[in-house]
Amino acid sequence: MDGVKRLTPGAFWQAIFPRIFGHEASGIVESVGQRVTEFKEGDHVLTGFIGECMSCRQCTSGKSNTCQVLGLERMGLMHSDQKTRFSVKGKPVYHYCAVSSFSEYTVVHSGCAVKISPLAPLCLLSCGVAACKCFSCLLLVLKLGNRLMEFQ
């Protein structure tokens, strides 16, 4: 990829620029791809940076929230075809965590979006609140004999 600065291969975070940041969002669907059946124009959605394909081993296990297909995307590309959907003057602008919400419009994989009611009295808060809520849910679904490790 021309002009892409990268850290060593296998590094957790790779410096890929230019890119559009933002890893969570809410919005209204403007258009859908040819094979998308679960959304239509006008649907209200929340996006997430780790999606669910609903068919890989992790998604079907009922015990994980880290999809093998739509997991954390670090290369700045779409999960489906490993290409970017953004450009400026013909040069690629890379995605961030498969969402790129710091823009007027964005493109996400359908597995990284969730339909919500347009009437929901909803205030989208940052990921810190969501992480605490998910941690509370995790505590509620632990089964007898499971162990939970806490890091301080």
HELIX and SHEET records of a PDB file:
HELIX    1   1 ARG A   57  SER A   61  1                                   5    
HELIX    2   2 SER A  110  CYS A  112  5                                   3    
HELIX    3   3 CYS A  127  VAL A  141  1                                  15    
SHEET    1   A 3 ALA A  25  ILE A  28  0                                        
SHEET    2   A 3 HIS A  44  THR A  47 -1                                        
SHEET    3   A 3 ALA A 113  ILE A 116 -1                                        
SHEET    1   B 2 PHE A  86  VAL A  88  0                                        
SHEET    2   B 2 LYS A  91  VAL A  93 -1                                        
END                                                                             
